[in-house]
C-alpha cells in the first residue's frame, strides 16, 4: 500500500518536472520571438527616421527655393 502511494507521488513529481521543462522551453521560445519582433521594429523605426530626415531636407530645400 505505501509502495503504491510512493509510486504515485514519484509519478506526480516526474509530471511536474516535465511540465516545468515544457514551460521553460515555451518561455524561451516566446522570448526569442519577442526579441526578433523587437529587432524588426527597431530596424523599421530606423528606416522611417531616415526617410523622415530625407523628407525634411527636401522640404527645407523647397522652402528655400520659393
Phi, psi and omega per residue, in radians:
X1 nan -0.856 3.130
X2 -1.161 -0.563 3.114
X3 -1.124 -0.671 3.108
X4 -1.140 -0.727 3.132
X5 -1.123 -0.791 3.110
X6 -1.073 -0.753 3.125
X7 -1.062 -0.783 3.130
X8 -1.103 -0.733 3.135
X9 -1.116 -0.735 3.106
X10 -1.093 -0.696 3.093
X11 -1.113 -0.721 3.107
X12 -1.099 -0.733 3.110
X13 -1.058 -0.770 3.121
X14 -1.084 -0.736 3.120
X15 -1.054 -0.779 3.140
X16 -1.126 -0.670 3.095
X17 -1.087 -0.796 -3.139
X18 -1.125 -0.699 3.097
X19 -1.093 -0.702 3.113
X20 -1.094 -0.721 3.117
X21 -1.131 -0.757 3.132
X22 -1.106 -0.743 3.126
X23 -1.124 -0.691 3.118
X24 -1.125 -0.747 3.099
X25 -1.085 -0.746 3.126
X26 -1.117 -0.733 3.124
X27 -1.067 -0.763 3.130
X28 -1.129 -0.699 3.133
X29 -1.121 -0.800 3.137
X30 -1.113 -0.740 3.104
X31 -1.048 -0.753 3.105
X32 -1.073 -0.735 3.118
X33 -1.109 -0.744 3.134
X34 -1.148 -0.681 3.106
X35 -1.125 -0.676 3.111
X36 -1.131 -0.761 3.111
X37 -1.090 -0.681 3.119
X38 -1.120 -0.726 3.125
X39 -1.075 -0.803 3.139
X40 -1.100 -0.766 -3.137
X41 -1.103 -0.689 3.117
X42 -1.136 -0.726 3.115
X43 -1.112 -0.748 3.124
X44 -1.120 -0.715 3.124
X45 -1.085 -0.718 3.099
X46 -1.075 -0.745 3.129
X47 -1.104 -0.780 3.132
X48 -1.122 -0.635 3.123
X49 -1.140 -0.721 3.104
X50 -1.105 -0.762 3.129
X51 -1.095 -0.713 3.132
X52 -1.082 -0.745 3.118
X53 -1.085 -0.776 3.136
X54 -1.091 -0.760 -3.124
X55 -1.149 -0.694 3.112
X56 -1.085 -0.702 3.100
X57 -1.095 -0.752 -3.140
X58 -1.119 -0.745 3.134
X59 -1.089 -0.745 3.108
X60 -1.077 -0.721 3.126
X61 -1.126 -0.695 3.126
X62 -1.157 -0.686 3.140
X63 -1.143 -0.670 -3.133
X64 -1.258 -0.475 -3.125
X65 -1.402 -0.221 -3.116
X66 -1.244 nan nan
